[in-house]
Amino acid sequence: MTYIVTDNCIKCKYTDCVEVCPVDCFYEGENMLVIHPDECIDCGVCEPECPADAIRPDTEPGLENWLEINRKFSEVWPVITQQKEQPTDAEKYDGEKGKFEKYFSEKPGEGD
């Protein structure tokens, strides 16, 4: 099992989860984070830290696509190890449906 980031992170990109990760397995895209599934040690400390409830165990049904998205982009985006300010409009997008189709960006973030 590993933890993965799902679409509710898109445009919210809270980074509270990054602060508590003991193995620095988060990677930053332009408008979301992902977890490298091979680096995650399944400790689960990040899951309750996410204000957008975007972090889930990969054992939940229907998340296979998100496992692959996390794997793919953790290989190309820069690692993020420190918490950053959330986007000023994050709350506006929290919980919105269909964010992947509307807003997902393959561009990397700033990293550390």
N, C-alpha and C positions, 0 to 999 in steps of 0.2 A: 504494500500500500504506500501511497504517497499523497501529498496534498497538492491541489492544483488551484489556480485562479480562474474564475469563470467571468462571464460577460458583465456582471454587475460592477466590476472594477473599471470598466471602460468609461472614460470621462470623469470618474470619481477619483481614481488613483490616490487613495489614501495610502500612506506609507507607514502606518502604525505597526504593521506586520513585520516590516524590515528590521525595526529596532529590536525585536525579541528573537529573531532567528539566530540560533547558535551556530549555523553552518554557512551563512551568507549565500543562500540558494535562490534569492530573488533577482530578477532581471527586469530592466526598465525599458519599456517602449514609450513611444510618444504620448499615448493616452491610457496605458494600463501597465500592470506588472504581470509577470509570470513566474512560476517556480520551476526550477530544473528538477524533473522527477528523479533523476539518478543521483542528485546531490542531497535531496530532502531526506532527512533521517526519520521522518514520520513521528516527530515528537508532538506535533499538534499545538504548540504554543502560539502559532500565528493565527489560527482559525478564530479564536474568540477576540482577537485584537482588531479584526477588520470591521470597521463601522458599517461597511456596505454589505456585509455577509457574503463576500465574493469568494471566500476560500472554503473549499470542500474536499473531503477525502475522495480519492479517485474510485473508491468502491461503490459510490452512490450510482444508481442506474442512470443511464443517459448522458454520462459525462465523458465518454470515450473520445469524442471530438475535442473536448477541452484538454484532455491529456496530451493529445497530439499537438495542439496549438501551443501548450506550455512547453513541450519538448522542442518543437521547431524554433520558437522564438527565444528560448533560453540559450540556444546555441549561437544566436546572432546579435542579440541585444546586450548592452553592458550590464555588469553586475551592479546592484545598488545595495549599499550596506548601512546607509544612514537615513533616518527619517527626514522628509522634506515637507514643506508647506503643501497642503492640498490645493488643488485648483479652486479659485474663488467661487466658481459655479458648481462645485462638486455636488452639493445637496440637491440641486436642480435635476441632476441626472440619476441620483441614487434611486434604484428600484424601477427605472424606466425599462420597458420591454423592448426587445429587438435592437439593442445597442450594437451588437456585433455587425449586423447588416448596415446600420446607419453610420456608425462612427469609427469602427476599428481601423487602426493604422499600423502598417508593418514597419514604419519608421522607428529607429531606435530612439530611446530617451537620452538624457544627459549622463546617466550613470554617476559614479562617484569620482 
